[in-house]
Amino acid sequence: MLNAVTISPALIGKYNQPVPRYTSYPTVPFWNNDTDPQQWQQLFKQAFTVHNTANGISLYIHLPFCESLCTYCGCNKKITTNHAVEEVYISALLKEWDLYRQWMGERPQLREIHLGGGTPTFFSPVRLAGLLERILVNGNVPPDAQFSLEGHPNNTTREHLDQLYRLGFRRISYGVQDLDPRVQQVINRIQPFEKVQQATDAARAAGFTAVNFDLIYGLPLQTAASIEQTISQVLTLRPDRIAFYSYAHVPWTSRGQRLFSEEDLPGAEAKLGLYLQGKDLLTAAGYADIGMDHFALPQDELFKAKVAGKLHRNFMGYTTQHSGLLLGLGVSAISDLNNGFAQNNKSLHDYYAAVNGGRLAIQRGFLLNEEDLAFRQYIKEVACNGTTRFAPEHLTILESLSFPVLQEMAADGLLIFNREGMQLTAAGHYFIRNACSAFDLYLQRNRSVSTGHQFSKAI
């Protein structure tokens, strides 16, 4: 059992290195800054023709505005209390959607929609519904479609929930993070348990069938006692899923993280201890460990997908949907055509200038070759299933770049492998990102290059 595994401090120190989270492969730092919009347009047309008929498409809409800064947050966001920005931003989103719509050729099968941020519920219920109605009117919604959003417990109203339920939304994820007042104060995320309870009850009363909580371990001032108290309170609300994320300390890209002292952060050993403590509490309460940072009740679709070997991972983390085409709309949003990625401009000024000028807002991207696609699959299988099998035609490159990493991890008892494939051990489960990195050819070919200001540490 994973609960019984003891991880030595020496092992923690050895593997607590900067490593990607592998929501994409190749990872963003290796993408190009000169993606050709015309080439991307052609690739999108081809991918849409293939995937829309087969499985439909997924749509991610980035809504970047927040009324206050949460200092731990590494997301692309814009802090403002001026709600006049809503109409301007929605207008730009719809122009971007219209650009893609003219290249589709047929009505999109909208199998998945996710609203992320920022704070999607920063937008008024009426404006949010108006945006979605303009998108849905141009598409078809399959019976098994899944629509979800991220909500803030402090500003998600019953009207938000009723409007979104009417439009087909059934899943909501609340950013809880931590319920200890001292931790909330230092990360500037003040939301009493009563607010979380009210928001959860309101979602269920509105008809939402799945509620997820995001929790974070490794935040400043967190202790074993505060983690236990937070999770104990969370368990009284019985969310269907819990994402128990490792705090990613990247102050070189997230300036808000410079507003608290690094001395208040737990060290690597203490941080892993917080995770193990939280995991034990969750599994004892009946939640299944899905992998890396997600837990779900046995009746939840994420757990069922894990058992069936159908789990998928993308920029939104673990998911049950794999449409083959993820279209990202909005500032900094990322699109995934399976054989190509593109990320929109990160600044609102540049994003508005592009879409209001009738152009794609692409800032950078990457086109995958056959080798990339194969090793992307290895990484996905390790992240989702903890195991993968090797194709004979890849053995030469595996022996050169991947096997040295796997041999070292095997010597430390973290995995077993041979020329046919590999599988994580119980201890190796806690080092999934490190195991995935063995198949990251870009990382392995550039091992002499520092990754310290590109990725957060593994623990």
Contacts in CASP RR format, 6 or more apart in sequence:
PFRMAT RR
TARGET T0000
AUTHOR 0000-0000-0000
METHOD contacts of the structure
MODEL  1
MLNAVTISPALIGKYNQPVPRYTSYPTVPFWNNDTDPQQWQQLFKQAFTV
HNTANGISLYIHLPFCESLCTYCGCNKKITTNHAVEEVYISALLKEWDLY
RQWMGERPQLREIHLGGGTPTFFSPVRLAGLLERILVNGNVPPDAQFSLE
GHPNNTTREHLDQLYRLGFRRISYGVQDLDPRVQQVINRIQPFEKVQQAT
DAARAAGFTAVNFDLIYGLPLQTAASIEQTISQVLTLRPDRIAFYSYAHV
PWTSRGQRLFSEEDLPGAEAKLGLYLQGKDLLTAAGYADIGMDHFALPQD
ELFKAKVAGKLHRNFMGYTTQHSGLLLGLGVSAISDLNNGFAQNNKSLHD
YYAAVNGGRLAIQRGFLLNEEDLAFRQYIKEVACNGTTRFAPEHLTILES
LSFPVLQEMAADGLLIFNREGMQLTAAGHYFIRNACSAFDLYLQRNRSVS
TGHQFSKAI
1 426 0 8 1.000
2 279 0 8 1.000
2 289 0 8 1.000
2 426 0 8 1.000
2 429 0 8 1.000
3 276 0 8 1.000
3 279 0 8 1.000
3 280 0 8 1.000
3 283 0 8 1.000
4 426 0 8 1.000
5 426 0 8 1.000
5 427 0 8 1.000
5 429 0 8 1.000
5 430 0 8 1.000
7 272 0 8 1.000
7 276 0 8 1.000
7 427 0 8 1.000
7 430 0 8 1.000
9 269 0 8 1.000
11 412 0 8 1.000
11 427 0 8 1.000
12 268 0 8 1.000
12 269 0 8 1.000
12 272 0 8 1.000
12 459 0 8 1.000
13 268 0 8 1.000
13 269 0 8 1.000
14 412 0 8 1.000
15 431 0 8 1.000
15 434 0 8 1.000
15 458 0 8 1.000
15 459 0 8 1.000
16 268 0 8 1.000
16 457 0 8 1.000
16 458 0 8 1.000
16 459 0 8 1.000
17 434 0 8 1.000
17 451 0 8 1.000
17 457 0 8 1.000
17 458 0 8 1.000
18 451 0 8 1.000
18 452 0 8 1.000
18 454 0 8 1.000
18 455 0 8 1.000
18 456 0 8 1.000
18 457 0 8 1.000
18 458 0 8 1.000
19 433 0 8 1.000
19 434 0 8 1.000
19 436 0 8 1.000
19 437 0 8 1.000
19 451 0 8 1.000
19 455 0 8 1.000
19 457 0 8 1.000
19 458 0 8 1.000
20 27 0 8 1.000
20 433 0 8 1.000
20 436 0 8 1.000
20 437 0 8 1.000
20 440 0 8 1.000
20 443 0 8 1.000
20 455 0 8 1.000
21 248 0 8 1.000
21 433 0 8 1.000
21 455 0 8 1.000
21 456 0 8 1.000
22 313 0 8 1.000
22 379 0 8 1.000
22 383 0 8 1.000
22 433 0 8 1.000
22 436 0 8 1.000
22 440 0 8 1.000
23 313 0 8 1.000
23 314 0 8 1.000
23 315 0 8 1.000
23 316 0 8 1.000
23 317 0 8 1.000
24 314 0 8 1.000
24 315 0 8 1.000
24 334 0 8 1.000
24 336 0 8 1.000
24 341 0 8 1.000
25 372 0 8 1.000
25 375 0 8 1.000
25 376 0 8 1.000
25 379 0 8 1.000
25 380 0 8 1.000
25 440 0 8 1.000
26 366 0 8 1.000
26 368 0 8 1.000
26 372 0 8 1.000
26 376 0 8 1.000
26 440 0 8 1.000
26 442 0 8 1.000
27 440 0 8 1.000
27 442 0 8 1.000
27 443 0 8 1.000
27 455 0 8 1.000
28 343 0 8 1.000
28 364 0 8 1.000
29 454 0 8 1.000
29 455 0 8 1.000
30 366 0 8 1.000
30 442 0 8 1.000
31 341 0 8 1.000
31 343 0 8 1.000
31 364 0 8 1.000
31 365 0 8 1.000
31 366 0 8 1.000
32 364 0 8 1.000
32 365 0 8 1.000
32 366 0 8 1.000
33 363 0 8 1.000
33 364 0 8 1.000
34 364 0 8 1.000
35 342 0 8 1.000
35 362 0 8 1.000
35 363 0 8 1.000
35 364 0 8 1.000
35 365 0 8 1.000
35 366 0 8 1.000
37 359 0 8 1.000
37 360 0 8 1.000
37 362 0 8 1.000
39 367 0 8 1.000
40 342 0 8 1.000
40 360 0 8 1.000
40 362 0 8 1.000
41 103 0 8 1.000
41 360 0 8 1.000
43 337 0 8 1.000
43 339 0 8 1.000
43 340 0 8 1.000
43 367 0 8 1.000
44 100 0 8 1.000
44 103 0 8 1.000
44 335 0 8 1.000
44 337 0 8 1.000
45 103 0 8 1.000
45 104 0 8 1.000
47 324 0 8 1.000
47 325 0 8 1.000
47 337 0 8 1.000
47 338 0 8 1.000
47 339 0 8 1.000
48 57 0 8 1.000
48 103 0 8 1.000
48 104 0 8 1.000
48 105 0 8 1.000
48 108 0 8 1.000
48 325 0 8 1.000
51 57 0 8 1.000
51 323 0 8 1.000
51 324 0 8 1.000
51 325 0 8 1.000
51 338 0 8 1.000
52 104 0 8 1.000
52 106 0 8 1.000
52 108 0 8 1.000
52 109 0 8 1.000
52 325 0 8 1.000
53 109 0 8 1.000
55 109 0 8 1.000
55 111 0 8 1.000
55 322 0 8 1.000
55 323 0 8 1.000
55 324 0 8 1.000
56 108 0 8 1.000
56 109 0 8 1.000
56 110 0 8 1.000
56 111 0 8 1.000
56 142 0 8 1.000
56 323 0 8 1.000
56 325 0 8 1.000
57 108 0 8 1.000
57 109 0 8 1.000
57 110 0 8 1.000
57 111 0 8 1.000
57 112 0 8 1.000
57 323 0 8 1.000
57 324 0 8 1.000
57 325 0 8 1.000
57 326 0 8 1.000
57 327 0 8 1.000
58 111 0 8 1.000
58 112 0 8 1.000
58 113 0 8 1.000
58 114 0 8 1.000
58 314 0 8 1.000
58 321 0 8 1.000
58 323 0 8 1.000
58 324 0 8 1.000
58 325 0 8 1.000
58 326 0 8 1.000
58 327 0 8 1.000
59 110 0 8 1.000
59 112 0 8 1.000
59 113 0 8 1.000
59 114 0 8 1.000
59 135 0 8 1.000
59 326 0 8 1.000
59 327 0 8 1.000
59 328 0 8 1.000
59 329 0 8 1.000
60 113 0 8 1.000
60 114 0 8 1.000
60 116 0 8 1.000
60 315 0 8 1.000
60 316 0 8 1.000
60 326 0 8 1.000
60 327 0 8 1.000
60 328 0 8 1.000
60 329 0 8 1.000
60 333 0 8 1.000
60 334 0 8 1.000
61 93 0 8 1.000
61 113 0 8 1.000
61 114 0 8 1.000
61 115 0 8 1.000
61 116 0 8 1.000
61 131 0 8 1.000
61 328 0 8 1.000
61 329 0 8 1.000
61 330 0 8 1.000
61 333 0 8 1.000
62 76 0 8 1.000
62 116 0 8 1.000
62 117 0 8 1.000
62 118 0 8 1.000
62 328 0 8 1.000
62 329 0 8 1.000
62 330 0 8 1.000
62 331 0 8 1.000
62 332 0 8 1.000
62 333 0 8 1.000
62 344 0 8 1.000
63 89 0 8 1.000
63 115 0 8 1.000
63 116 0 8 1.000
63 117 0 8 1.000
63 118 0 8 1.000
63 119 0 8 1.000
63 120 0 8 1.000
63 122 0 8 1.000
63 123 0 8 1.000
64 76 0 8 1.000
64 77 0 8 1.000
64 78 0 8 1.000
64 89 0 8 1.000
64 117 0 8 1.000
64 118 0 8 1.000
64 330 0 8 1.000
64 331 0 8 1.000
64 332 0 8 1.000
64 348 0 8 1.000
65 77 0 8 1.000
65 78 0 8 1.000
65 79 0 8 1.000
65 80 0 8 1.000
65 85 0 8 1.000
65 86 0 8 1.000
65 89 0 8 1.000
65 118 0 8 1.000
65 119 0 8 1.000
65 122 0 8 1.000
65 123 0 8 1.000
66 77 0 8 1.000
66 78 0 8 1.000
66 79 0 8 1.000
66 80 0 8 1.000
66 117 0 8 1.000
66 118 0 8 1.000
66 119 0 8 1.000
66 122 0 8 1.000
67 79 0 8 1.000
67 80 0 8 1.000
67 81 0 8 1.000
67 119 0 8 1.000
67 122 0 8 1.000
67 155 0 8 1.000
68 79 0 8 1.000
68 188 0 8 1.000
69 77 0 8 1.000
69 79 0 8 1.000
69 188 0 8 1.000
69 256 0 8 1.000
70 177 0 8 1.000
70 187 0 8 1.000
70 188 0 8 1.000
70 189 0 8 1.000
71 186 0 8 1.000
71 187 0 8 1.000
71 188 0 8 1.000
71 256 0 8 1.000
71 257 0 8 1.000
71 259 0 8 1.000
71 260 0 8 1.000
72 177 0 8 1.000
72 187 0 8 1.000
72 189 0 8 1.000
72 216 0 8 1.000
72 219 0 8 1.000
72 220 0 8 1.000
72 247 0 8 1.000
72 257 0 8 1.000
73 254 0 8 1.000
73 256 0 8 1.000
74 248 0 8 1.000
74 250 0 8 1.000
74 253 0 8 1.000
74 254 0 8 1.000
74 257 0 8 1.000
75 117 0 8 1.000
75 118 0 8 1.000
76 117 0 8 1.000
76 118 0 8 1.000
76 331 0 8 1.000
76 332 0 8 1.000
76 346 0 8 1.000
77 117 0 8 1.000
77 118 0 8 1.000
77 119 0 8 1.000
78 85 0 8 1.000
78 118 0 8 1.000
78 348 0 8 1.000
83 122 0 8 1.000
83 124 0 8 1.000
86 122 0 8 1.000
86 123 0 8 1.000
86 124 0 8 1.000
86 127 0 8 1.000
87 127 0 8 1.000
88 352 0 8 1.000
89 348 0 8 1.000
90 123 0 8 1.000
90 127 0 8 1.000
90 130 0 8 1.000
90 131 0 8 1.000
92 330 0 8 1.000
92 351 0 8 1.000
92 352 0 8 1.000
92 355 0 8 1.000
92 356 0 8 1.000
93 131 0 8 1.000
93 329 0 8 1.000
93 330 0 8 1.000
94 131 0 8 1.000
94 134 0 8 1.000
94 135 0 8 1.000
95 355 0 8 1.000
95 356 0 8 1.000
95 358 0 8 1.000
96 329 0 8 1.000
96 330 0 8 1.000
96 355 0 8 1.000
96 360 0 8 1.000
96 361 0 8 1.000
97 134 0 8 1.000
97 135 0 8 1.000
97 138 0 8 1.000
97 329 0 8 1.000
99 355 0 8 1.000
99 358 0 8 1.000
99 359 0 8 1.000
99 360 0 8 1.000
100 327 0 8 1.000
100 329 0 8 1.000
101 108 0 8 1.000
101 138 0 8 1.000
107 138 0 8 1.000
107 139 0 8 1.000
107 140 0 8 1.000
108 138 0 8 1.000
108 139 0 8 1.000
108 140 0 8 1.000
109 139 0 8 1.000
109 140 0 8 1.000
109 141 0 8 1.000
109 142 0 8 1.000
110 135 0 8 1.000
110 136 0 8 1.000
110 139 0 8 1.000
110 140 0 8 1.000
110 141 0 8 1.000
110 142 0 8 1.000
110 145 0 8 1.000
111 142 0 8 1.000
111 144 0 8 1.000
111 145 0 8 1.000
111 146 0 8 1.000
111 321 0 8 1.000
111 323 0 8 1.000
112 145 0 8 1.000
112 146 0 8 1.000
112 147 0 8 1.000
112 148 0 8 1.000
112 319 0 8 1.000
112 321 0 8 1.000
112 323 0 8 1.000
113 132 0 8 1.000
113 135 0 8 1.000
113 145 0 8 1.000
113 147 0 8 1.000
113 148 0 8 1.000
113 169 0 8 1.000
114 147 0 8 1.000
114 148 0 8 1.000
114 149 0 8 1.000
114 316 0 8 1.000
115 128 0 8 1.000
115 148 0 8 1.000
115 149 0 8 1.000
115 150 0 8 1.000
116 149 0 8 1.000
116 150 0 8 1.000
117 150 0 8 1.000
118 150 0 8 1.000
119 150 0 8 1.000
119 151 0 8 1.000
119 152 0 8 1.000
119 155 0 8 1.000
120 128 0 8 1.000
120 149 0 8 1.000
120 150 0 8 1.000
120 151 0 8 1.000
121 128 0 8 1.000
121 149 0 8 1.000
121 151 0 8 1.000
121 152 0 8 1.000
121 155 0 8 1.000
121 156 0 8 1.000
121 157 0 8 1.000
121 160 0 8 1.000
122 152 0 8 1.000
122 155 0 8 1.000
123 131 0 8 1.000
125 157 0 8 1.000
125 159 0 8 1.000
125 160 0 8 1.000
125 162 0 8 1.000
125 163 0 8 1.000
126 163 0 8 1.000
128 160 0 8 1.000
128 163 0 8 1.000
128 164 0 8 1.000
129 163 0 8 1.000
129 164 0 8 1.000
129 166 0 8 1.000
129 167 0 8 1.000
132 164 0 8 1.000
132 167 0 8 1.000
133 167 0 8 1.000
136 167 0 8 1.000
141 168 0 8 1.000
145 168 0 8 1.000
146 170 0 8 1.000
146 171 0 8 1.000
146 320 0 8 1.000
146 321 0 8 1.000
147 164 0 8 1.000
147 167 0 8 1.000
147 168 0 8 1.000
147 169 0 8 1.000
147 170 0 8 1.000
147 171 0 8 1.000
148 169 0 8 1.000
148 170 0 8 1.000
148 171 0 8 1.000
148 172 0 8 1.000
148 173 0 8 1.000
148 210 0 8 1.000
149 164 0 8 1.000
149 169 0 8 1.000
149 171 0 8 1.000
149 172 0 8 1.000
149 173 0 8 1.000
150 172 0 8 1.000
150 173 0 8 1.000
150 174 0 8 1.000
150 175 0 8 1.000
151 172 0 8 1.000
151 173 0 8 1.000
151 174 0 8 1.000
151 175 0 8 1.000
151 199 0 8 1.000
152 174 0 8 1.000
152 175 0 8 1.000
152 191 0 8 1.000
153 174 0 8 1.000
153 175 0 8 1.000
153 176 0 8 1.000
153 191 0 8 1.000
153 195 0 8 1.000
153 196 0 8 1.000
153 198 0 8 1.000
153 199 0 8 1.000
153 200 0 8 1.000
154 190 0 8 1.000
154 191 0 8 1.000
154 195 0 8 1.000
156 172 0 8 1.000
156 174 0 8 1.000
156 199 0 8 1.000
156 202 0 8 1.000
156 203 0 8 1.000
157 202 0 8 1.000
158 202 0 8 1.000
158 205 0 8 1.000
158 206 0 8 1.000
161 172 0 8 1.000
161 202 0 8 1.000
161 203 0 8 1.000
161 206 0 8 1.000
161 207 0 8 1.000
161 208 0 8 1.000
162 206 0 8 1.000
165 206 0 8 1.000
165 207 0 8 1.000
165 208 0 8 1.000
169 208 0 8 1.000
170 207 0 8 1.000
170 208 0 8 1.000
170 209 0 8 1.000
170 210 0 8 1.000
171 208 0 8 1.000
171 209 0 8 1.000
171 210 0 8 1.000
171 211 0 8 1.000
171 212 0 8 1.000
172 203 0 8 1.000
172 208 0 8 1.000
172 210 0 8 1.000
172 211 0 8 1.000
172 212 0 8 1.000
173 211 0 8 1.000
173 212 0 8 1.000
173 213 0 8 1.000
173 214 0 8 1.000
173 241 0 8 1.000
173 243 0 8 1.000
174 196 0 8 1.000
174 199 0 8 1.000
174 200 0 8 1.000
174 211 0 8 1.000
174 212 0 8 1.000
174 213 0 8 1.000
174 214 0 8 1.000
174 239 0 8 1.000
175 213 0 8 1.000
175 214 0 8 1.000
176 191 0 8 1.000
176 196 0 8 1.000
176 213 0 8 1.000
176 214 0 8 1.000
176 215 0 8 1.000
176 230 0 8 1.000
176 234 0 8 1.000
177 184 0 8 1.000
177 187 0 8 1.000
177 189 0 8 1.000
177 214 0 8 1.000
177 215 0 8 1.000
177 216 0 8 1.000
177 219 0 8 1.000
178 184 0 8 1.000
178 187 0 8 1.000
178 189 0 8 1.000
178 215 0 8 1.000
178 216 0 8 1.000
178 219 0 8 1.000
178 222 0 8 1.000
178 226 0 8 1.000
178 230 0 8 1.000
179 192 0 8 1.000
179 193 0 8 1.000
179 196 0 8 1.000
179 229 0 8 1.000
179 230 0 8 1.000
179 233 0 8 1.000
179 234 0 8 1.000
180 221 0 8 1.000
180 222 0 8 1.000
180 226 0 8 1.000
180 229 0 8 1.000
180 230 0 8 1.000
182 221 0 8 1.000
182 226 0 8 1.000
183 219 0 8 1.000
183 220 0 8 1.000
183 221 0 8 1.000
183 222 0 8 1.000
183 226 0 8 1.000
184 190 0 8 1.000
184 191 0 8 1.000
186 219 0 8 1.000
186 220 0 8 1.000
186 221 0 8 1.000
186 260 0 8 1.000
186 264 0 8 1.000
187 219 0 8 1.000
187 220 0 8 1.000
187 260 0 8 1.000
188 259 0 8 1.000
193 233 0 8 1.000
196 213 0 8 1.000
196 237 0 8 1.000
197 237 0 8 1.000
200 211 0 8 1.000
200 237 0 8 1.000
200 239 0 8 1.000
203 211 0 8 1.000
204 211 0 8 1.000
210 240 0 8 1.000
210 241 0 8 1.000
210 300 0 8 1.000
210 301 0 8 1.000
211 237 0 8 1.000
211 239 0 8 1.000
211 240 0 8 1.000
211 241 0 8 1.000
212 239 0 8 1.000
212 240 0 8 1.000
212 241 0 8 1.000
212 242 0 8 1.000
212 243 0 8 1.000
213 234 0 8 1.000
213 237 0 8 1.000
213 239 0 8 1.000
213 241 0 8 1.000
213 242 0 8 1.000
213 243 0 8 1.000
214 243 0 8 1.000
214 245 0 8 1.000
215 230 0 8 1.000
215 231 0 8 1.000
215 234 0 8 1.000
215 242 0 8 1.000
215 243 0 8 1.000
215 244 0 8 1.000
215 245 0 8 1.000
216 244 0 8 1.000
216 245 0 8 1.000
216 246 0 8 1.000
216 247 0 8 1.000
217 227 0 8 1.000
217 244 0 8 1.000
217 245 0 8 1.000
217 246 0 8 1.000
217 247 0 8 1.000
217 271 0 8 1.000
217 274 0 8 1.000
217 275 0 8 1.000
217 278 0 8 1.000
218 246 0 8 1.000
218 247 0 8 1.000
218 265 0 8 1.000
218 266 0 8 1.000
218 271 0 8 1.000
218 274 0 8 1.000
219 247 0 8 1.000
219 265 0 8 1.000
220 260 0 8 1.000
220 261 0 8 1.000
220 264 0 8 1.000
220 265 0 8 1.000
221 264 0 8 1.000
222 266 0 8 1.000
222 274 0 8 1.000
224 273 0 8 1.000
224 274 0 8 1.000
224 277 0 8 1.000
227 274 0 8 1.000
227 277 0 8 1.000
227 278 0 8 1.000
228 277 0 8 1.000
228 278 0 8 1.000
228 281 0 8 1.000
231 278 0 8 1.000
231 281 0 8 1.000
231 282 0 8 1.000
232 281 0 8 1.000
234 242 0 8 1.000
235 281 0 8 1.000
235 282 0 8 1.000
235 285 0 8 1.000
238 297 0 8 1.000
240 296 0 8 1.000
240 297 0 8 1.000
240 299 0 8 1.000
240 300 0 8 1.000
241 294 0 8 1.000
241 295 0 8 1.000
241 296 0 8 1.000
241 297 0 8 1.000
241 300 0 8 1.000
241 302 0 8 1.000
242 282 0 8 1.000
242 287 0 8 1.000
242 294 0 8 1.000
242 295 0 8 1.000
242 296 0 8 1.000
243 293 0 8 1.000
243 294 0 8 1.000
243 295 0 8 1.000
244 275 0 8 1.000
244 278 0 8 1.000
244 279 0 8 1.000
244 282 0 8 1.000
244 293 0 8 1.000
244 294 0 8 1.000
244 295 0 8 1.000
245 293 0 8 1.000
246 271 0 8 1.000
246 275 0 8 1.000
246 293 0 8 1.000
246 456 0 8 1.000
246 459 0 8 1.000
247 265 0 8 1.000
247 271 0 8 1.000
248 456 0 8 1.000
249 257 0 8 1.000
249 262 0 8 1.000
249 265 0 8 1.000
249 456 0 8 1.000
249 457 0 8 1.000
250 257 0 8 1.000
250 456 0 8 1.000
251 257 0 8 1.000
251 258 0 8 1.000
252 453 0 8 1.000
265 271 0 8 1.000
266 274 0 8 1.000
268 457 0 8 1.000
268 459 0 8 1.000
271 459 0 8 1.000
272 430 0 8 1.000
272 459 0 8 1.000
275 430 0 8 1.000
279 289 0 8 1.000
279 295 0 8 1.000
282 289 0 8 1.000
282 295 0 8 1.000
283 289 0 8 1.000
283 295 0 8 1.000
286 297 0 8 1.000
286 298 0 8 1.000
287 295 0 8 1.000
287 296 0 8 1.000
287 297 0 8 1.000
288 295 0 8 1.000
288 296 0 8 1.000
288 297 0 8 1.000
288 298 0 8 1.000
288 303 0 8 1.000
288 306 0 8 1.000
289 295 0 8 1.000
289 429 0 8 1.000
290 296 0 8 1.000
290 302 0 8 1.000
290 303 0 8 1.000
290 306 0 8 1.000
290 311 0 8 1.000
290 318 0 8 1.000
291 306 0 8 1.000
291 318 0 8 1.000
291 383 0 8 1.000
291 384 0 8 1.000
291 429 0 8 1.000
291 432 0 8 1.000
292 318 0 8 1.000
292 383 0 8 1.000
292 432 0 8 1.000
292 433 0 8 1.000
294 302 0 8 1.000
294 317 0 8 1.000
294 318 0 8 1.000
296 302 0 8 1.000
296 303 0 8 1.000
296 306 0 8 1.000
297 303 0 8 1.000
301 320 0 8 1.000
302 311 0 8 1.000
302 318 0 8 1.000
302 319 0 8 1.000
302 320 0 8 1.000
304 320 0 8 1.000
305 311 0 8 1.000
305 312 0 8 1.000
305 320 0 8 1.000
306 384 0 8 1.000
309 384 0 8 1.000
309 385 0 8 1.000
310 320 0 8 1.000
310 322 0 8 1.000
311 318 0 8 1.000
311 319 0 8 1.000
311 320 0 8 1.000
311 384 0 8 1.000
311 385 0 8 1.000
312 318 0 8 1.000
312 319 0 8 1.000
312 320 0 8 1.000
312 321 0 8 1.000
312 322 0 8 1.000
312 380 0 8 1.000
312 384 0 8 1.000
313 319 0 8 1.000
313 380 0 8 1.000
313 383 0 8 1.000
313 384 0 8 1.000
314 326 0 8 1.000
314 336 0 8 1.000
315 326 0 8 1.000
315 334 0 8 1.000
315 336 0 8 1.000
318 384 0 8 1.000
324 336 0 8 1.000
324 337 0 8 1.000
324 338 0 8 1.000
325 336 0 8 1.000
325 337 0 8 1.000
325 338 0 8 1.000
326 334 0 8 1.000
326 335 0 8 1.000
326 336 0 8 1.000
327 335 0 8 1.000
328 334 0 8 1.000
328 335 0 8 1.000
328 344 0 8 1.000
330 344 0 8 1.000
330 351 0 8 1.000
330 361 0 8 1.000
331 344 0 8 1.000
331 345 0 8 1.000
331 346 0 8 1.000
331 347 0 8 1.000
331 348 0 8 1.000
331 351 0 8 1.000
331 361 0 8 1.000
332 343 0 8 1.000
332 344 0 8 1.000
332 345 0 8 1.000
332 346 0 8 1.000
332 351 0 8 1.000
333 343 0 8 1.000
333 344 0 8 1.000
334 341 0 8 1.000
334 342 0 8 1.000
334 343 0 8 1.000
334 344 0 8 1.000
335 341 0 8 1.000
335 342 0 8 1.000
335 343 0 8 1.000
338 368 0 8 1.000
338 373 0 8 1.000
339 367 0 8 1.000
339 368 0 8 1.000
339 373 0 8 1.000
340 365 0 8 1.000
340 366 0 8 1.000
340 367 0 8 1.000
340 368 0 8 1.000
341 365 0 8 1.000
341 366 0 8 1.000
341 368 0 8 1.000
342 360 0 8 1.000
342 362 0 8 1.000
342 364 0 8 1.000
342 365 0 8 1.000
343 362 0 8 1.000
343 363 0 8 1.000
343 364 0 8 1.000
343 365 0 8 1.000
344 351 0 8 1.000
344 361 0 8 1.000
344 362 0 8 1.000
344 363 0 8 1.000
345 351 0 8 1.000
345 354 0 8 1.000
345 361 0 8 1.000
345 362 0 8 1.000
345 363 0 8 1.000
346 363 0 8 1.000
350 361 0 8 1.000
350 363 0 8 1.000
351 361 0 8 1.000
354 360 0 8 1.000
354 361 0 8 1.000
354 362 0 8 1.000
355 361 0 8 1.000
368 376 0 8 1.000
371 397 0 8 1.000
371 441 0 8 1.000
374 391 0 8 1.000
374 394 0 8 1.000
375 394 0 8 1.000
375 439 0 8 1.000
375 440 0 8 1.000
375 441 0 8 1.000
377 388 0 8 1.000
378 388 0 8 1.000
378 390 0 8 1.000
378 439 0 8 1.000
379 436 0 8 1.000
379 439 0 8 1.000
379 440 0 8 1.000
381 387 0 8 1.000
381 388 0 8 1.000
382 388 0 8 1.000
382 422 0 8 1.000
382 424 0 8 1.000
382 432 0 8 1.000
382 435 0 8 1.000
382 436 0 8 1.000
382 439 0 8 1.000
383 432 0 8 1.000
383 436 0 8 1.000
386 423 0 8 1.000
386 424 0 8 1.000
386 429 0 8 1.000
386 432 0 8 1.000
386 435 0 8 1.000
387 421 0 8 1.000
387 422 0 8 1.000
387 423 0 8 1.000
387 424 0 8 1.000
388 421 0 8 1.000
388 422 0 8 1.000
388 439 0 8 1.000
389 420 0 8 1.000
389 421 0 8 1.000
390 398 0 8 1.000
390 419 0 8 1.000
390 420 0 8 1.000
390 421 0 8 1.000
390 422 0 8 1.000
395 419 0 8 1.000
397 441 0 8 1.000
401 441 0 8 1.000
401 444 0 8 1.000
401 445 0 8 1.000
402 438 0 8 1.000
402 439 0 8 1.000
402 444 0 8 1.000
403 417 0 8 1.000
405 434 0 8 1.000
405 437 0 8 1.000
405 438 0 8 1.000
405 444 0 8 1.000
406 415 0 8 1.000
406 417 0 8 1.000
406 422 0 8 1.000
406 435 0 8 1.000
406 438 0 8 1.000
409 415 0 8 1.000
409 428 0 8 1.000
409 431 0 8 1.000
409 434 0 8 1.000
409 435 0 8 1.000
409 438 0 8 1.000
410 416 0 8 1.000
410 417 0 8 1.000
413 425 0 8 1.000
413 427 0 8 1.000
413 428 0 8 1.000
414 424 0 8 1.000
414 425 0 8 1.000
414 427 0 8 1.000
414 428 0 8 1.000
414 431 0 8 1.000
414 434 0 8 1.000
414 435 0 8 1.000
415 422 0 8 1.000
415 423 0 8 1.000
415 424 0 8 1.000
415 425 0 8 1.000
415 428 0 8 1.000
415 435 0 8 1.000
416 422 0 8 1.000
416 423 0 8 1.000
416 425 0 8 1.000
417 423 0 8 1.000
422 435 0 8 1.000
424 431 0 8 1.000
424 432 0 8 1.000
424 435 0 8 1.000
428 435 0 8 1.000
430 459 0 8 1.000
431 458 0 8 1.000
433 458 0 8 1.000
434 458 0 8 1.000
437 443 0 8 1.000
437 444 0 8 1.000
438 444 0 8 1.000
443 451 0 8 1.000
END
